[in-house]
Amino acid sequence: MPRWKSFFSQHLRWSSPVTQALTLSVVTFCVILPLCCHRLLYSYYFIKSMYLDSMSEDVLQESLKRGQDALRFWQSAPTPTSSRLSDVSQRPELLVTVVTARRNEGWDFHYLLQVMLQLSRLVRSCGEQRCAEVLLCDVESGPQENQDAKLLEAHFKVIRRSPQEQQKNWGQVNTFEREKRDYVFCLRKGWELAKPRNMVVLEDDALPRLDFFTVVKDLLSRRFALQTLYIKLYHPERLQRYWNPEPYRILEWVGLGLVGATALLLTFPYWNPCSFSFTLSPSHLLFFTLYFMAAAELLGRHYLLELRRVSPQLYTVSPATECCTPAMLFPGNASLKVADYLDGSFCVKGNAKDMVIYHMARTIPGERSHSVEPNLIKHIGAYSSVRSNPSRPKLL
């Protein structure tokens, strides 16, 4: 018998682990995962050409409806006479400062009104002992008012620059530097007003999730919070994949593969409906480790992270990533330190405030920064207030 026929007859019969491994891989990665994941936005199998436009439009319409509902709510809401959210107490355990500016595009989505409505509901759900004080920081320096912030003045404490400060800030500086100065202003004014023990700064398109305060409270109770400059509460879902320069994700990825492979191989002696001949040998362990790693990455790490929402204790904390500052937690007086650090840098394109904070936390001795996953906010701002926008924004 020719050598190649001998090889195929030996290794390609069903009882051969090689045949079983090849068949399992083809069925999993070419049939099952494509069928299950082709509509999942953050999966490698997502078919953009078929679903991205319609999904983006659905999300825009949902946000528009939520914004219009929030507008009607605040327009008809009576001015509170007791337990007003506009009464910011001194030395609160947590101060939430929402930074807002007028949007020239997408103004009918009323992102700020959506965020403040969600915050007010979450704060009131805490009972008589409020879980946070809420402050609105309106940084609009243009000739037109921020109408949404104006509408909320009867319900929340609103801080703004004086006319002299507005003219000074509206000088010949680029968008990224102006955005940084606005952020520093809100950090310092929030501290001066309330002297909070901890501060959260949200941008006006960062919609808190229902467990927002529960998880923040749990984070602040952990030992690491006493030794960190900031904790990021949001990272873009499209950047949450395992295949990433972040070293901890590679370790997490390998660990997931090893645990899944070991558990499966230990199960086969007791439950093996397909009559697999795999054993807990090094070669089979290596195959299934790679198998589970590939399946997890192709499915999408974002969807695995969502399983952690079962309990605040399951949220994972890791070294901070570079991008984005829609939601930041500053333990202790760290907000003042961050304001001072930012004041010492000039921001330009490619070196915006998120990059400045990230590099400072990595280069200044003794400073640390962290991120929490999954996200504690939903970023609803399809239209930016500081950057150019497409006519109809897309999810990706």
C-alpha positions as CSV (number, residue, x, y, z in Angstrom):
1,M,0.0,0.0,0.0
2,P,1.4,3.5,-0.9
3,R,2.7,5.5,2.0
4,W,0.1,8.3,1.6
5,K,-2.8,5.8,1.6
6,S,-1.3,4.2,4.8
7,F,-1.2,7.6,6.4
8,F,-4.8,8.5,5.6
9,S,-6.2,5.1,6.6
10,Q,-4.4,5.3,9.9
11,H,-5.1,9.0,10.9
12,L,-8.4,9.9,9.1
13,R,-10.7,7.2,10.5
14,W,-13.1,8.5,13.1
15,S,-11.4,6.8,16.0
16,S,-8.2,8.9,15.3
17,P,-7.9,12.0,17.5
18,V,-6.5,13.9,14.4
19,T,-9.8,13.3,12.5
20,Q,-11.9,14.2,15.5
21,A,-9.9,17.4,16.1
22,L,-10.2,18.4,12.4
23,T,-13.9,17.7,12.3
24,L,-14.6,19.5,15.5
25,S,-12.7,22.6,14.3
26,V,-14.5,22.7,11.0
27,V,-17.9,22.3,12.5
28,T,-17.2,24.8,15.2
29,F,-15.5,27.6,13.3
30,C,-17.1,27.1,9.9
31,V,-20.7,26.2,10.8
32,I,-21.8,26.8,14.4
33,L,-20.1,30.1,15.2
34,P,-20.9,31.7,11.9
35,L,-24.6,30.8,12.3
36,C,-24.7,32.0,15.9
37,C,-22.5,35.1,15.7
38,H,-23.2,36.8,12.3
39,R,-25.5,39.3,14.0
40,L,-23.3,40.0,17.0
41,L,-21.8,43.5,16.5
42,Y,-18.4,42.8,18.2
43,S,-17.8,39.3,16.8
44,Y,-15.4,38.6,14.0
45,Y,-18.3,36.9,12.2
46,F,-20.5,40.0,12.2
47,I,-21.5,40.7,8.6
48,K,-21.2,44.5,8.3
49,S,-22.5,44.8,4.8
50,M,-25.8,43.2,5.8
51,Y,-26.5,44.4,9.3
52,L,-24.4,47.5,10.2
53,D,-26.6,50.1,8.6
54,S,-29.9,48.8,9.9
55,M,-28.5,48.2,13.4
56,S,-27.0,51.7,13.5
57,E,-30.3,53.2,12.5
58,D,-32.2,51.2,15.1
59,V,-29.9,52.5,17.8
60,L,-30.2,56.1,16.6
61,Q,-34.0,55.9,16.7
62,E,-34.0,54.3,20.1
63,S,-31.7,57.1,21.4
64,L,-33.9,59.7,19.8
65,K,-37.0,58.3,21.4
66,R,-35.2,58.2,24.8
67,G,-34.1,61.8,24.4
68,Q,-37.5,63.0,23.5
69,D,-39.0,61.2,26.5
70,A,-36.4,62.7,28.7
71,L,-37.2,66.2,27.3
72,R,-40.9,65.8,28.0
73,F,-40.1,64.5,31.5
74,W,-37.9,67.5,32.5
75,Q,-40.3,70.0,30.9
76,S,-43.2,68.7,33.0
77,A,-41.3,67.8,36.2
78,P,-42.4,70.0,39.1
79,T,-39.7,72.0,40.9
80,P,-38.8,69.9,44.0
81,T,-39.4,71.4,47.4
82,S,-37.6,68.9,49.6
83,S,-34.6,66.6,49.2
84,R,-33.5,68.6,46.2
85,L,-30.7,67.2,44.0
86,S,-29.6,70.8,43.6
87,D,-28.6,70.9,47.3
88,V,-25.1,69.6,47.2
89,S,-23.9,68.7,50.7
90,Q,-20.4,69.0,52.1
91,R,-18.0,66.1,52.3
92,P,-20.3,63.6,50.5
93,E,-19.0,60.1,50.1
94,L,-19.4,60.4,46.3
95,L,-19.9,63.4,44.0
96,V,-20.9,62.8,40.4
97,T,-20.0,65.7,38.2
98,V,-21.5,65.7,34.7
99,V,-19.5,67.8,32.1
100,T,-21.7,69.2,29.4
101,A,-21.5,71.6,26.4
102,R,-24.0,72.6,23.7
103,R,-24.1,70.3,20.7
104,N,-24.4,71.8,17.3
105,E,-25.4,68.5,15.8
106,G,-27.6,65.8,17.2
107,W,-29.1,68.3,19.7
108,D,-32.6,66.7,19.4
109,F,-31.2,63.5,21.0
110,H,-30.8,65.4,24.3
111,Y,-28.0,63.2,25.6
112,L,-27.6,65.3,28.7
113,L,-31.3,65.0,29.6
114,Q,-31.1,61.3,29.2
115,V,-28.1,61.0,31.5
116,M,-29.5,63.3,34.2
117,L,-32.8,61.5,34.2
118,Q,-31.0,58.1,34.7
119,L,-28.8,59.6,37.4
120,S,-31.8,61.1,39.3
121,R,-33.6,57.8,39.2
122,L,-30.6,55.9,40.5
123,V,-29.9,58.3,43.3
124,R,-33.5,58.3,44.4
125,S,-33.5,54.5,44.4
126,C,-30.9,54.5,47.1
127,G,-33.5,55.7,49.6
128,E,-33.2,58.5,52.1
129,Q,-29.5,58.0,52.4
130,R,-28.4,59.3,49.0
131,C,-25.6,57.3,47.4
132,A,-24.2,60.3,45.7
133,E,-24.5,64.1,45.2
134,V,-24.9,65.2,41.6
135,L,-23.4,68.3,40.0
136,L,-23.8,69.7,36.5
137,C,-20.8,71.5,35.0
138,D,-21.8,73.5,32.0
139,V,-18.7,74.5,30.0
140,E,-20.4,76.1,27.1
141,S,-18.4,79.2,26.2
142,G,-19.9,80.1,22.8
143,P,-22.5,82.8,22.1
144,Q,-25.4,80.4,22.4
145,E,-26.7,78.9,25.6
146,N,-26.7,75.2,26.5
147,Q,-30.5,74.9,26.5
148,D,-30.6,71.4,28.1
149,A,-28.4,72.6,31.0
150,K,-30.7,75.6,31.4
151,L,-33.7,73.4,31.7
152,L,-32.1,71.4,34.5
153,E,-31.2,74.4,36.7
154,A,-34.3,73.9,38.8
155,H,-33.4,70.3,39.6
156,F,-29.6,70.2,39.9
157,K,-26.7,72.5,41.0
158,V,-25.2,73.9,37.9
159,I,-21.8,75.6,37.8
160,R,-20.4,77.7,35.0
161,R,-17.5,80.0,34.3
162,S,-17.9,83.7,34.9
163,P,-18.2,85.9,31.7
164,Q,-14.5,86.9,32.1
165,E,-13.4,83.3,32.4
166,Q,-15.4,82.3,29.4
167,Q,-13.8,85.0,27.2
168,K,-10.4,83.9,28.4
169,N,-11.1,80.2,27.7
170,W,-12.5,81.0,24.2
171,G,-9.1,82.2,23.0
172,Q,-7.1,80.9,20.1
173,V,-6.6,77.3,21.3
174,N,-7.4,74.0,19.5
175,T,-10.4,71.9,20.3
176,F,-8.4,69.3,22.3
177,E,-6.8,71.9,24.6
178,R,-10.1,73.6,25.1
179,E,-11.7,70.3,26.0
180,K,-8.9,69.7,28.5
181,R,-9.3,73.1,30.1
182,D,-13.1,72.4,30.5
183,Y,-12.3,69.1,32.2
184,V,-9.8,70.7,34.6
185,F,-12.3,73.5,35.4
186,C,-15.0,70.9,36.4
187,L,-12.6,68.9,38.4
188,R,-11.5,71.9,40.5
189,K,-14.9,73.5,40.9
190,G,-16.5,70.2,42.0
191,W,-13.9,69.8,44.7
192,E,-14.1,73.4,45.8
193,L,-17.9,73.2,46.1
194,A,-18.3,69.9,47.9
195,K,-14.9,68.6,49.1
196,P,-16.0,65.0,48.3
197,R,-14.3,61.9,49.6
198,N,-14.5,60.5,46.0
199,M,-15.5,61.9,42.7
200,V,-16.9,60.5,39.5
201,V,-16.7,62.6,36.3
202,L,-19.1,61.7,33.5
203,E,-19.3,63.3,30.1
204,D,-22.9,64.3,29.1
205,D,-23.3,61.2,26.8
206,A,-22.3,58.6,29.4
207,L,-25.5,56.9,30.4
208,P,-25.0,55.0,33.7
209,R,-26.1,51.4,33.9
210,L,-28.6,50.3,36.6
211,D,-25.9,48.8,38.8
212,F,-23.6,51.9,38.5
213,F,-23.6,53.0,42.1
214,T,-23.5,49.5,43.5
215,V,-20.4,48.6,41.5
216,V,-18.7,52.0,42.3
217,K,-19.3,51.4,46.0
218,D,-17.8,48.0,45.7
219,L,-14.7,49.3,43.8
220,L,-14.1,52.0,46.5
221,S,-14.2,49.3,49.2
222,R,-11.3,47.4,47.6
223,R,-7.8,48.0,48.8
224,F,-6.4,49.0,45.4
225,A,-8.6,52.1,45.3
226,L,-6.6,53.8,48.0
227,Q,-3.5,53.7,45.8
228,T,-4.8,54.6,42.3
229,L,-4.9,57.9,40.5
230,Y,-8.1,57.0,38.6
231,I,-10.3,54.1,37.6
232,K,-11.8,54.1,34.1
233,L,-15.4,53.0,34.0
234,Y,-15.6,52.7,30.3
235,H,-13.6,51.4,27.4
236,P,-15.0,51.1,23.8
237,E,-16.4,47.7,23.2
238,R,-14.7,47.3,19.8
239,L,-11.3,47.6,21.6
240,Q,-12.0,44.9,24.3
241,R,-10.7,42.0,22.3
242,Y,-8.1,39.5,23.5
243,W,-5.9,40.1,20.5
244,N,-4.5,43.3,22.0
245,P,-1.2,44.7,23.2
246,E,-2.4,44.7,26.8
247,P,-0.4,41.9,28.5
248,Y,-3.1,41.0,31.1
249,R,-5.6,40.2,28.4
250,I,-3.2,37.7,26.9
251,L,-2.8,36.0,30.3
252,E,-6.6,36.1,30.7
253,W,-7.0,34.5,27.2
254,V,-4.5,31.7,27.9
255,G,-6.1,31.1,31.3
256,L,-9.5,30.8,29.8
257,G,-8.3,28.3,27.2
258,L,-6.5,26.2,29.8
259,V,-9.5,26.1,32.2
260,G,-11.9,25.2,29.4
261,A,-9.6,22.5,27.9
262,T,-9.0,20.9,31.3
263,A,-12.6,20.9,32.3
264,L,-13.7,19.4,29.0
265,L,-11.0,16.6,29.0
266,L,-11.9,15.7,32.6
267,T,-15.5,15.4,31.6
268,F,-15.0,13.0,28.7
269,P,-14.6,9.8,30.9
270,Y,-18.1,10.5,32.3
271,W,-20.0,12.0,29.4
272,N,-18.9,11.5,25.8
273,P,-21.8,11.2,23.4
274,C,-19.7,11.6,20.3
275,S,-17.2,8.9,21.4
276,F,-14.2,11.2,21.3
277,S,-10.9,9.5,22.1
278,F,-9.3,12.6,23.7
279,T,-7.4,12.2,26.9
280,L,-5.7,14.5,29.4
281,S,-2.4,14.3,27.5
282,P,-0.2,17.3,26.7
283,S,-1.0,17.3,23.0
284,H,-4.8,17.1,23.5
285,L,-4.6,19.8,26.3
286,L,-2.7,22.1,23.9
287,F,-5.2,21.5,21.1
288,F,-8.3,22.3,23.3
289,T,-6.5,25.3,24.9
290,L,-6.0,26.8,21.4
291,Y,-9.5,25.7,20.4
292,F,-11.2,27.6,23.3
293,M,-8.9,30.6,22.9
294,A,-9.9,30.8,19.2
295,A,-13.6,30.3,19.9
296,A,-13.5,33.0,22.6
297,E,-11.8,35.6,20.4
298,L,-14.0,34.9,17.4
299,L,-17.1,35.1,19.4
300,G,-16.1,38.3,21.0
301,R,-14.6,39.0,24.5
302,H,-17.2,41.7,25.0
303,Y,-20.0,39.1,25.3
304,L,-18.0,37.0,27.8
305,L,-17.4,40.1,29.9
306,E,-21.2,40.7,30.1
307,L,-21.5,37.5,32.1
308,R,-19.7,39.3,35.0
309,R,-22.7,41.6,35.6
310,V,-24.2,38.9,37.8
311,S,-22.5,40.4,40.8
312,P,-20.4,43.5,41.6
313,Q,-17.7,41.3,43.0
314,L,-17.2,39.7,39.6
315,Y,-16.3,42.9,37.8
316,T,-12.6,42.7,36.9
317,V,-10.1,45.5,37.6
318,S,-6.9,45.7,35.4
319,P,-4.3,48.3,34.5
320,A,-5.8,51.2,32.7
321,T,-6.0,51.4,28.9
322,E,-5.3,54.5,26.8
323,C,-8.5,55.5,25.1
324,C,-11.4,57.7,26.2
325,T,-12.6,59.4,29.4
326,P,-16.5,59.4,29.3
327,A,-16.6,58.0,32.8
328,M,-13.8,58.3,35.4
329,L,-13.7,57.6,39.1
330,F,-11.2,59.6,41.2
331,P,-10.7,58.1,44.7
332,G,-9.9,60.5,47.5
333,N,-8.4,63.8,46.4
334,A,-7.0,62.3,43.1
335,S,-9.2,64.7,41.1
336,L,-7.0,67.6,42.3
337,K,-3.8,65.8,41.3
338,V,-5.2,65.0,37.9
339,A,-6.2,68.6,37.4
340,D,-2.7,69.7,38.3
341,Y,-1.1,67.1,35.9
342,L,-3.4,68.2,33.1
343,D,-2.7,71.9,33.6
344,G,1.0,71.1,33.0
345,S,0.4,69.8,29.5
346,F,-0.9,71.3,26.2
347,C,-3.2,69.0,24.3
348,V,-3.3,68.7,20.5
349,K,-4.6,66.1,18.1
350,G,-3.0,62.7,19.0
351,N,-2.3,63.9,22.5
352,A,-5.8,64.6,23.9
353,K,-6.5,64.6,27.6
354,D,-7.1,60.8,27.8
355,M,-3.6,60.2,26.4
356,V,-2.0,62.8,28.8
357,I,-3.6,61.2,31.9
358,Y,-2.6,57.7,30.7
359,H,1.0,58.6,30.1
360,M,1.3,60.5,33.4
361,A,-0.1,57.6,35.4
362,R,2.6,55.4,33.7
363,T,5.6,57.7,34.0
364,I,5.1,59.6,37.3
365,P,6.7,57.5,40.2
366,G,4.1,56.1,42.6
367,E,1.1,56.7,40.4
368,R,-1.2,53.9,39.2
369,S,-4.3,53.7,37.1
370,H,-7.0,51.1,36.5
371,S,-9.9,50.1,34.3
372,V,-13.0,48.1,35.3
373,E,-14.8,45.7,33.0
374,P,-17.5,45.3,31.9
375,N,-18.4,49.0,31.3
376,L,-20.4,50.8,33.9
377,I,-21.8,53.3,31.4
378,K,-23.3,53.1,27.9
379,H,-21.8,55.6,25.5
380,I,-24.8,57.1,23.7
381,G,-23.1,60.0,22.0
382,A,-23.3,59.2,18.4
383,Y,-22.8,62.9,17.6
384,S,-19.8,64.6,19.1
385,S,-19.8,68.1,20.5
386,V,-16.1,68.7,19.7
387,R,-15.4,66.7,16.6
388,S,-16.8,66.6,13.0
389,N,-19.7,64.1,12.5
390,P,-20.9,62.0,9.6
391,S,-24.5,62.7,8.4
392,R,-25.6,59.3,9.9
393,P,-23.2,57.9,12.5
394,K,-22.5,54.1,12.5
395,L,-21.9,51.8,15.4
396,L,-18.5,50.8,14.1
